Amino acid sequence: MVKSLKLHYLLVLLLSSCSVFSVSKDTQQFRYDSKKKDKPSIFSLQSKELQQVQAPISMPVVAVYPTAFTDQTGQRKSNSEFALFSTAVTQAPNNLLIRALKHASNGKFFRVVERVGLDNLVKERQIIRSTREELDEENRIMPLLFAGVLLEGAVVSYDSNLITGGAGARYLGIGTSVQYREDTITVSLRMVSVATGEILVEVMSSKTILSYGQSDSVFKFIEMGTELVEVEFGVSRNESTTIALMKAIEGAVLELIIIGYDKEYWKYEETKINEPDCDAQCITDIRG
């Protein structure tokens, strides 16, 4: 009986090692590198293409208001058992946009002014001003930096189950199966001139969200059909929606920067060599 069970488990492991769905293996290697035992930090997830973009001669001052970049999809987390009221997309995507702007060219491209916590900032400045007046200090507080352009947009689409698939095999009660699903998230970003209200640049960017699952099972009668052995186990891996959204936003910011260079909204130093031929490939790489 023990030898029979060992043989069954060996067959299950053998079937599990077979690639029954070619894209699943690519997904595992590309999205989840098996060589890295430690989970990647949030800093390692920052796109190198955005960090290495060429810095302009003069850094433009930009502002992002909390209501100017929101989730417009209303997508809920998927659950086949019961209804969930949690949203699938973060309700503060403006924080990811600010992060992408601050990391462009390693912080040397945009000057981002605080507008999310503007009320708190104004109150604190009033306290400083009041304190200095009471102490008869002549040092005035510096004026706030105003933005020349506003960045606005939204998470405009979350399409689930765009591509689904799977495969499985079972022989003499021993089986294995693989499932695959692909979702897509899309963001829209535009740059608006504060002086004229004109929309200077408008871009859209999308990113895929991959899900992969694999399960193995054993259903076997032993000891002349009088005893039943049933074993089932599996694993699933889902790409983070927040990280996918961050990548989509970074791709939109990079495309906005490239279009801004083409339209001469900002200029780079002439001593440095620009590589326009790699622009399209950089945007593709950043979206994955």
Residue, then its C-alpha position, 0 to 999 in steps of 0.5 A: m500500500v505504501k509503495s502504491l501511494k509513493l508511485h501515485y505521488l511520483l506520477v503527480l509530480l511528474l505531470s505537474s512538471c510538464s508544461v501543458f500551457s505554454v504561456s503559463k511558463d512564460t508568465q511565471q518566469f517574467r512576472y515572478d522570477s524564481k531566482k529571487k527569493d526575496k520579495p522586490s522592494i517598492f524602490s526596485l519596482q520603479s521603472k528604469e526608463l523613467q529614472q533615466v529620462q533626460a532632464p530638462i534645462s529648466m524644471p517645470v513646476v507642476a501640481v496634482y490636485p486630489t480630485a484631478f486624478t481619480d478612479q472612474t472605473g467603479q470596478r469591484k474586486s472579483n469574488s465568485e462566492f459572495a459580493l465584495f464592496s472593496t474596489a479593485v483599484t486604489q482610490a488614491p491614484n494621485n499618490l502614484l502619479i506624484r510618485a512617478l513625477k518625483h522619480a522622473s530623471n531621479g527627481k531632476f525633471f519636475r518640481v511638484v508642488e503640494r496640493v493634496g494637503l493644501d489646507n493643512l499647508v495653509k493652516e501651518r503657514q498661518i500659524i508661522r505668520s501669527t507667531r512671527e507677528e507676536l514676536d515682532e519678527e520682520n522675517r516674512i515667510m516665503p510665498l508658495l510656489f505656484a504651478g505653471v501646468l496642472l496634471e489631470g486625468a483618471v483611471v478610465s478603464y478596468d477590463s477583466n477576463l480579456i484573455t482566459g485559458g487553461a489546460g488539464a490532463r487526467y489519467l487513472g485518477i491522477g490529474t493536473s490543470v493550469q488556468y490563466r487570466e489577463d486583465t487590463i487597466t487603462v489610465s488617461l493623463r493630460m497636461v493643462s496650461v494654467a495661463t490659458g487653460e489649454i490642454l497641451v498634451e493628452v496621453m493614454s496608457s494601459k497595463t496588463i494584469l496577469s493571474y496564473g493558477q495550477s492544481d494537481s489531484v489524485f483520486k484513486f481506489i486502493e486495496m482491491g477497491t475498498e479504500l479511497v485516496e483523494v489528494e488535491f493541492g494547488v497554487s495561484r499567483n496574481e499580479s498586484t493591481t496597484i503595481a500594474l496601475m503604477k506601471a501604467i501611470e509611469g508609462a503615461v508620464l514617460e510618453l508625456i515627457i517625450i511629447g513635451y520634448d517634441k513640442e518644445y515645451w521643455k528642452y534638454e542640454e545640447t551637450k547631451i545626446n538624445e535618443p529618440d529612436c528608443d522612445a517607443q521601446c522605452i514606453t513598451d518596456i515600462r508597460g511590460 
